[in-house]
Amino acid sequence: MGMSNFWFYTIMIIVIGHVIAGFVYLIYILSPKKKKDLDGNKDLEQN
Protein backbone atom coordinates (compact mmCIF):
# COMPACT_ATOMS: atom_id res chain seq x y z
CA MET A 1 0.00 0.00 0.00
CA GLY A 2 2.88 2.40 0.68
CA MET A 3 4.14 2.19 -2.88
CA SER A 4 0.74 3.02 -4.39
CA ASN A 5 0.68 6.29 -2.43
CA PHE A 6 4.15 7.11 -3.77
CA TRP A 7 3.05 6.68 -7.40
CA PHE A 8 -0.21 8.55 -6.80
CA TYR A 9 1.60 11.58 -5.36
CA THR A 10 4.31 11.44 -8.04
CA ILE A 11 1.76 11.46 -10.86
CA MET A 12 -0.30 14.20 -9.20
CA ILE A 13 2.81 16.40 -8.80
CA ILE A 14 3.63 15.92 -12.48
CA VAL A 15 0.05 16.73 -13.56
CA ILE A 16 -0.21 19.83 -11.35
CA GLY A 17 3.23 21.04 -12.49
CA HIS A 18 2.20 20.56 -16.11
CA VAL A 19 -0.99 22.61 -15.61
CA ILE A 20 0.92 25.41 -13.85
CA ALA A 21 3.56 25.43 -16.61
CA GLY A 22 0.77 25.66 -19.21
CA PHE A 23 -0.78 28.69 -17.52
CA VAL A 24 2.61 30.41 -17.21
CA TYR A 25 3.29 29.76 -20.90
CA LEU A 26 -0.11 31.16 -21.93
CA ILE A 27 0.37 34.28 -19.81
CA TYR A 28 3.81 34.77 -21.39
CA ILE A 29 2.49 34.34 -24.94
CA LEU A 30 -0.61 36.53 -24.45
CA SER A 31 1.13 39.34 -22.58
CA PRO A 32 1.50 42.54 -24.63
CA LYS A 33 4.95 43.39 -25.88
CA LYS A 34 6.69 46.40 -24.37
CA LYS A 35 6.88 49.58 -26.46
CA LYS A 36 10.43 50.15 -25.24
CA ASP A 37 11.60 46.96 -26.95
CA LEU A 38 9.86 47.87 -30.20
CA ASP A 39 11.38 51.38 -30.21
CA GLY A 40 14.82 49.94 -29.52
CA ASN A 41 14.53 47.62 -32.49
CA LYS A 42 13.51 50.49 -34.78
CA ASP A 43 16.52 52.53 -33.68
CA LEU A 44 18.83 49.62 -34.46
CA GLU A 45 17.34 49.20 -37.96
CA GLN A 46 17.75 52.90 -38.79
CA ASN A 47 21.45 53.04 -37.81
C-alpha positions as CSV (number, residue, x, y, z in Angstrom):
1,M,0.0,0.0,0.0
2,G,2.9,2.4,0.7
3,M,4.1,2.2,-2.9
4,S,0.7,3.0,-4.4
5,N,0.7,6.3,-2.4
6,F,4.1,7.1,-3.8
7,W,3.1,6.7,-7.4
8,F,-0.2,8.6,-6.8
9,Y,1.6,11.6,-5.4
10,T,4.3,11.4,-8.0
11,I,1.8,11.5,-10.9
12,M,-0.3,14.2,-9.2
13,I,2.8,16.4,-8.8
14,I,3.6,15.9,-12.5
15,V,0.1,16.7,-13.6
16,I,-0.2,19.8,-11.3
17,G,3.2,21.0,-12.5
18,H,2.2,20.6,-16.1
19,V,-1.0,22.6,-15.6
20,I,0.9,25.4,-13.9
21,A,3.6,25.4,-16.6
22,G,0.8,25.7,-19.2
23,F,-0.8,28.7,-17.5
24,V,2.6,30.4,-17.2
25,Y,3.3,29.8,-20.9
26,L,-0.1,31.2,-21.9
27,I,0.4,34.3,-19.8
28,Y,3.8,34.8,-21.4
29,I,2.5,34.3,-24.9
30,L,-0.6,36.5,-24.5
31,S,1.1,39.3,-22.6
32,P,1.5,42.5,-24.6
33,K,5.0,43.4,-25.9
34,K,6.7,46.4,-24.4
35,K,6.9,49.6,-26.5
36,K,10.4,50.2,-25.2
37,D,11.6,47.0,-26.9
38,L,9.9,47.9,-30.2
39,D,11.4,51.4,-30.2
40,G,14.8,49.9,-29.5
41,N,14.5,47.6,-32.5
42,K,13.5,50.5,-34.8
43,D,16.5,52.5,-33.7
44,L,18.8,49.6,-34.5
45,E,17.3,49.2,-38.0
46,Q,17.8,52.9,-38.8
47,N,21.4,53.0,-37.8
